[in-house]
Amino acid sequence: MKKLLLLSFLLSLGIMLQAQTADKKWGLGLGGGVYHGDVLKGTGLMTEFYLSRYVSPSFDLMLLNNLGLSNSEVQSSLDLSNTFLNLRYKLNNGYILDENSGVKPYLFLGPGLIQDNNTSGVNFDAGLGFKFALSQSVALFLEGGYIAGIESDFQKPGVGTYKATENFIKGVVGIEFSFGKAKDSDLDGVPDRKDECPDTPESVKVDEKGCPVDTDGDGLPDYKDKCPTEAGDIALEGCPDRDKDGVADKDDACPDTPGLKELKGCPDSDGDGVIDSDDKCPDTPKGYKVDKKGCPVDADGDGVVDGEDACPTVAGPAENKGCPIPEIKFNTIHFDFDKYKLRSEAKAGLDEVIKVLKEKPDVEIELSGFADEVGTEKYNMELSEKRAKEARKYLIDNGIAPERIVTVQWFGKSRPIAPNTTEEGRAKNRRVEIKEAK
């Protein structure tokens, strides 16, 4: 018991010394309830007395004493005495309930010194409680807790003396009285009577007048200032903007050159989405699709950029706006059986060729003669030659320069395009094919 009294005195002295260096936030609690042990299985009355000290918006320090009285399984009126140094964690500090709520839940935990069954030792307690504010100075409290026991001797008829550790649970109700020198509504450490900013948000650093600190003096307090050590624009959350482009320097990839917000403050002179410092083609016309280097895309690789290519997915020459020049297809002319002289239909077909060649002076052609399979191979080879040359002569006689007919060849009956088993098929094979030269 002497050790218990000594510990209580030292703890009280420590709290008193602390109170002389900070705002005094004290609480005195008186209560009572019941407790139950897990060895003797007895139930008794529990008294509670504590002195609490405000430490922070989240924590209180408590010097608490519990007495266990009139246990139903213990002969003496005093069963146990326990003194604790508890830390009380206030859950209403913005986590569960607003701190101004009338209901204030808390957790407590701490070491203690217990006297139980003529044995003393170090133990601990833990629990959950609620305070219900009646006024600024008075509150009811309700708490339940666990008290760890220590090993001691027990007597049991028929068994004798044995050792066991008895732990306890308790439930108490009571009243707490708060007192102190100064009221500090916003809990910023500056009493209300000196506080020029009495509604400062919790945990915000304040000056001696109780107002939020503005380290860089830009008119925006540090807790709202994203750049608290550099004076800046209020519109940019207190951050500087050297190039005045509306992008704070801390977010600006080009802080000394005005640029675009969507490009992290960097300029894009031609508006193609590639910043000037990375743009290999800084004068790209507006609306052109560009690659990662800022140069116009040429999807089909024909040397004509997509913005100027009338056929951006198909390669073609620049003179045709990037579109392929369609191949000119000429009609095949046909001949009578065993003849090489031109029929009127064949001349009409060659007249169409002449018309195209005169409209397109850069086009050159190839002539290929063929025959059906009637007759010998040698005869048909000679016949197909005459047919090809007859077509060439007609073209030249009608104004086509000989050099534009770059190839004249013949194949006899070797390349039929239809079966030679019918007259209709043989008629198709007696022909001269006219194609654009490659």
C-alpha positions in Angstrom: 0.0 0.0 0.0 2.9 2.4 0.7 4.1 1.8 -2.9 0.7 2.6 -4.2 0.5 5.9 -2.3 4.1 6.8 -3.5 3.1 6.2 -7.1 0.0 8.2 -6.8 1.9 11.1 -5.3 4.6 11.1 -8.0 2.0 11.0 -10.8 0.0 13.8 -9.3 3.2 15.9 -9.0 4.1 15.3 -12.7 0.6 16.4 -13.8 0.7 19.5 -11.6 4.1 20.6 -13.1 2.8 20.1 -16.6 -0.2 22.3 -15.8 2.1 25.2 -15.0 3.6 25.4 -18.5 0.4 25.2 -20.6 -3.2 26.1 -20.6 -4.9 24.4 -17.7 -7.5 21.9 -18.9 -8.5 19.8 -16.0 -11.3 17.3 -15.2 -12.3 15.7 -11.9 -14.4 12.5 -12.2 -16.4 10.7 -9.5 -18.3 7.5 -10.2 -19.3 4.1 -9.2 -20.6 0.8 -10.5 -19.9 -3.0 -10.4 -17.1 -5.3 -11.1 -16.6 -9.1 -11.5 -13.6 -11.4 -11.2 -12.9 -14.4 -13.3 -11.4 -16.6 -10.5 -13.6 -16.2 -7.4 -16.5 -15.4 -9.7 -17.6 -12.7 -7.2 -19.3 -9.5 -8.0 -18.9 -6.3 -6.0 -19.1 -2.5 -6.0 -16.6 -0.4 -7.9 -15.7 3.2 -7.1 -13.9 5.5 -9.5 -12.0 8.7 -8.9 -9.8 10.4 -11.5 -8.0 13.6 -12.3 -7.6 14.3 -16.0 -5.5 16.7 -17.9 -6.1 17.9 -21.5 -3.0 17.1 -23.6 -4.2 17.7 -27.2 -7.5 17.6 -29.1 -7.0 13.8 -29.3 -5.6 12.9 -25.9 -6.1 13.4 -22.2 -3.9 12.1 -19.4 -5.7 10.6 -16.4 -4.7 9.6 -12.9 -7.4 7.2 -11.9 -8.2 5.1 -8.8 -10.6 2.2 -8.5 -11.6 0.5 -5.3 -13.4 -2.9 -5.3 -15.8 -3.2 -2.4 -18.1 -5.8 -0.9 -17.2 -8.7 -3.3 -19.7 -11.5 -2.8 -16.9 -14.0 -2.6 -14.5 -12.1 -0.3 -14.9 -11.7 3.4 -13.2 -8.3 3.8 -15.1 -5.2 2.7 -12.1 -4.0 0.5 -11.2 -6.5 -2.1 -8.8 -4.6 -4.3 -7.3 -1.1 -4.9 -5.9 0.0 -8.2 -4.3 3.2 -9.4 -3.7 3.9 -13.1 -1.9 6.4 -15.3 -4.2 6.3 -18.3 -4.1 7.8 -21.7 -7.6 8.7 -22.9 -8.0 8.9 -26.7 -11.0 11.0 -27.7 -12.7 9.5 -30.8 -14.8 12.6 -31.4 -11.7 14.5 -32.6 -13.0 14.5 -36.2 -13.1 10.7 -36.6 -16.4 9.5 -35.4 -18.3 12.5 -34.1 -17.7 16.2 -34.4 -15.8 17.5 -31.5 -18.7 19.8 -30.6 -21.1 16.9 -30.3 -22.8 16.4 -27.0 -21.7 12.7 -27.1 -17.9 12.2 -26.7 -16.7 8.6 -27.0 -13.2 7.7 -25.9 -10.8 4.8 -25.4 -8.5 4.5 -22.4 -5.4 2.4 -21.7 -2.6 2.6 -19.2 -0.3 1.0 -16.6 -1.2 0.8 -13.0 -0.3 -0.5 -9.5 -2.8 -3.0 -8.0 -3.3 -4.3 -4.4 -5.3 -7.5 -4.4 -5.5 -10.4 -2.0 -2.6 -9.1 0.1 -0.4 -8.9 -3.0 0.7 -5.9 -5.0 2.1 -5.5 -8.5 2.1 -3.7 -11.8 -0.9 -4.3 -14.1 -2.9 -2.4 -16.7 -6.4 -1.5 -17.7 -8.2 -0.7 -21.0 -11.7 0.1 -22.0 -14.3 2.2 -23.8 -16.3 5.1 -22.4 -18.7 7.8 -23.4 -19.2 11.4 -22.0 -22.5 13.2 -22.3 -22.0 16.9 -21.9 -24.5 18.7 -19.7 -22.7 22.1 -19.9 -19.3 23.4 -20.8 -18.1 22.3 -17.3 -20.2 19.2 -16.4 -20.6 15.9 -18.2 -21.9 12.4 -17.3 -19.6 9.5 -18.2 -20.3 5.8 -18.8 -17.5 3.3 -19.3 -16.7 -0.3 -19.3 -13.2 -1.7 -18.8 -10.9 -4.6 -18.3 -8.5 -4.7 -15.4 -5.6 -7.1 -15.7 -4.8 -8.9 -12.4 -1.7 -10.3 -10.8 -0.8 -13.7 -9.5 -1.7 -14.2 -5.8 -2.6 -17.0 -3.3 -6.2 -18.2 -3.0 -7.9 -20.5 -0.5 -10.5 -23.0 -1.5 -12.1 -25.6 0.8 -11.0 -29.1 -0.1 -8.2 -27.7 -2.3 -6.2 -25.5 0.0 -3.9 -22.7 -1.1 -3.3 -22.3 -4.8 -2.0 -19.6 -7.1 -4.0 -17.9 -9.8 -4.3 -14.6 -11.6 -7.7 -13.0 -11.3 -8.7 -10.5 -14.0 -11.7 -8.2 -13.7 -14.3 -6.4 -15.8 -15.9 -3.2 -14.6 -18.8 -1.0 -15.5 -19.1 2.5 -14.0 -21.1 5.7 -14.3 -20.3 9.0 -12.9 -20.0 12.8 -13.3 -17.0 14.8 -14.5 -16.3 18.5 -13.6 -14.0 20.5 -16.0 -12.1 23.5 -14.9 -9.2 25.6 -16.1 -8.1 29.2 -16.5 -9.0 30.0 -20.1 -11.5 29.1 -22.8 -10.1 28.2 -26.2 -13.0 27.4 -28.5 -11.0 26.5 -31.5 -8.3 24.6 -29.5 -5.5 26.5 -31.2 -3.6 27.2 -27.9 -4.7 30.9 -27.8 -7.4 31.8 -25.3 -10.6 33.2 -26.8 -10.1 36.5 -25.2 -6.8 36.9 -27.1 -7.9 35.1 -30.2 -8.5 37.4 -33.2 -9.5 34.3 -35.3 -11.6 32.3 -32.9 -12.9 29.9 -35.6 -9.5 28.6 -36.9 -9.8 25.0 -38.0 -8.4 22.4 -35.8 -4.7 21.6 -36.0 -3.9 24.7 -38.0 -0.7 26.5 -37.0 -1.5 30.0 -35.6 0.4 33.1 -34.6 0.3 34.8 -31.2 -3.0 36.4 -32.1 -4.6 33.0 -32.8 -4.8 33.6 -36.6 -3.5 31.1 -39.2 0.2 31.7 -40.0 1.0 33.1 -43.5 4.7 32.5 -43.8 5.2 34.1 -47.2 2.9 37.0 -46.6 0.9 36.5 -49.8 -2.5 36.8 -48.1 -3.2 33.1 -48.0 -2.6 31.3 -44.7 -0.2 28.4 -44.8 -2.9 25.7 -44.3 -4.5 26.8 -47.6 -1.3 27.7 -49.3 0.2 25.0 -51.6 3.5 27.0 -51.6 3.7 28.4 -48.1 7.3 29.6 -48.3 6.9 31.4 -51.6 4.6 34.4 -52.2 2.2 33.7 -55.0 -1.2 34.3 -56.5 -4.3 33.5 -54.4 -6.0 32.2 -57.6 -3.2 29.6 -57.8 -3.5 28.5 -54.2 -0.7 30.8 -53.1 1.9 29.6 -55.7 4.0 31.9 -57.9 3.6 32.0 -61.7 6.7 33.7 -63.2 5.5 33.7 -66.8 1.9 34.6 -65.9 0.4 31.9 -68.0 -2.0 30.7 -65.3 0.0 27.6 -64.4 1.8 27.6 -61.1 5.6 27.3 -61.4 5.6 24.1 -59.4 3.3 22.5 -62.1 4.9 24.4 -65.0 7.2 22.4 -67.2 8.2 25.7 -68.9 8.1 28.2 -66.0 9.8 31.1 -67.9 7.8 30.9 -71.1 4.0 31.4 -71.3 2.2 28.3 -72.4 -1.0 26.3 -72.3 -2.5 24.7 -69.2 -3.2 21.4 -71.1 0.6 21.2 -72.0 1.8 21.9 -68.4 2.5 25.6 -69.2 4.6 25.0 -72.3 4.0 26.9 -75.6 2.8 25.3 -78.8 3.1 27.8 -81.6 1.5 25.8 -84.4 -1.2 24.3 -82.1 -0.5 20.7 -83.0 -0.4 19.5 -79.4 3.4 19.1 -79.3 5.3 21.7 -77.3 7.7 23.9 -79.2 10.8 22.4 -77.5 10.0 18.9 -78.8 8.4 20.0 -82.1 10.7 19.1 -85.1 8.1 20.8 -87.5 7.1 23.9 -85.6 5.3 25.5 -88.5 2.8 22.7 -89.2 -0.5 24.1 -90.7 -3.5 24.1 -88.4 -5.5 21.0 -88.4 -2.8 18.7 -89.7 -2.5 15.4 -87.8 1.1 15.1 -86.5 3.3 12.4 -85.0 5.1 12.5 -81.6 7.8 14.8 -83.1 5.2 17.3 -84.2 5.6 16.5 -87.9 2.7 15.9 -90.3 1.7 12.3 -90.6 2.1 10.5 -94.0 0.1 7.3 -93.2 0.6 5.7 -96.7 4.2 6.8 -97.0 3.8 8.3 -100.5 5.5 11.6 -99.6 2.3 13.5 -99.5 1.2 14.4 -95.9 -2.2 13.4 -94.8 -3.4 17.0 -94.5 -2.8 17.4 -98.2 -3.4 13.8 -99.4 -6.7 13.2 -101.1 -6.1 9.5 -100.6 -4.3 9.3 -97.2 -4.5 5.5 -96.8 -3.5 4.6 -100.4 -0.1 5.6 -101.9 -0.1 7.8 -104.9 2.0 10.4 -106.7 2.1 14.0 -105.5 1.0 15.2 -108.9 -2.2 13.3 -108.4 -2.7 14.7 -104.8 -1.4 11.5 -103.2 -4.0 9.3 -105.0 -2.9 6.3 -107.2 -3.4 6.9 -110.9 -5.9 4.3 -112.1 -4.7 1.8 -114.7 -6.1 2.5 -118.1 -8.0 -0.5 -119.5 -8.4 -0.9 -123.2 -10.9 -3.2 -125.0 -9.5 -6.3 -126.7 -10.2 -6.4 -130.5 -11.2 -9.7 -132.2 -10.7 -11.2 -135.7 -12.5 -13.5 -138.1 -11.4 -17.1 -138.5 -8.0 -17.4 -140.2 -7.9 -13.6 -140.8 -5.7 -10.8 -139.7 -7.4 -7.9 -141.4 -9.3 -5.5 -139.1 -13.1 -5.8 -138.9 -15.1 -2.6 -138.4 -15.6 -3.5 -134.8 -11.9 -3.8 -134.3 -11.2 -0.5 -135.9 -13.8 1.1 -133.7 -12.0 -0.4 -130.7 -8.7 1.0 -131.9 -10.3 4.4 -132.4 -11.1 4.4 -128.7 -7.4 3.6 -128.0 -6.3 6.5 -130.2 -8.7 8.9 -128.4 -7.3 8.0 -125.0 -3.6 8.2 -126.2 -4.2 11.6 -127.6 -5.8 12.8 -124.3 -3.0 11.3 -122.3 0.3 11.9 -124.1 2.4 10.2 -121.4 0.6 6.9 -121.8 2.4 4.1 -123.7 0.9 0.7 -124.7 1.7 -2.9 -125.4 0.1 -5.1 -128.2 -0.2 -8.9 -127.9 -1.5 -11.1 -130.7 -3.3 -14.5 -130.2 -5.0 -17.3 -132.3 -7.3 -20.2 -131.7 -6.0 -23.8 -131.9 -7.2 -24.6 -135.4 -4.2 -25.2 -137.5 -0.5 -25.9 -136.8 1.4 -24.1 -134.1 3.7 -22.5 -136.6 0.8 -21.2 -138.7 -1.0 -19.8 -135.7 2.2 -18.1 -134.4 2.5 -16.3 -137.8 -1.2 -15.4 -137.8 -1.0 -13.9 -134.3 2.1 -11.9 -135.4 0.2 -10.5 -138.4 -2.8 -9.5 -136.2 -0.6 -7.6 -133.7 1.3 -5.8 -136.4 -1.9 -4.9 -138.2 -3.2 -3.3 -135.1 0.1 -1.4 -134.7 -0.1 -0.1 -138.3 -3.6 1.2 -137.8 -2.6 3.1 -134.7 0.5 4.7 -136.4 -1.5 5.5 -139.6 -4.0 7.4 -137.3 -1.4 9.6 -135.6 0.1 7.6 -132.8 3.9 7.9 -132.6 5.6 4.5 -133.1 7.7 4.9 -129.9 4.5 5.0 -127.8 3.9 1.4 -128.8 6.7 0.0 -126.8 6.0 -3.7 -127.2 4.5 -5.8 -130.0 4.5 -9.5 -129.3 2.6 -12.6 -130.4 1.8 -16.0 -128.7 -0.1 -18.0 -131.3 -2.5 -20.5 -129.7 -0.5 -20.8 -126.4 -2.6 -18.6 -124.2 -6.3 -19.2 -124.7 -8.8 -17.2 -122.6 -11.7 -19.5 -123.5 -12.1 -23.2 -124.3 -11.4 -24.0 -128.0 -14.0 -26.7 -128.0 -16.7 -24.4 -129.2 -16.9 -21.8 -131.9 -17.8 -19.1 -129.3 -14.7 -20.0 -127.3 -12.4 -20.0 -130.4 -13.8 -16.5 -131.4 -12.7 -15.1 -128.1 -9.2 -16.5 -128.6 -8.7 -14.8 -132.0 -7.7 -11.5 -130.5 -5.2 -8.7 -129.9 -4.9 -7.4 -126.3 -4.0 -3.8 -125.7 -2.6 -2.8 -122.3 -0.9 0.2 -120.8 2.9 -0.3 -120.7 4.4 -0.4 -117.2 
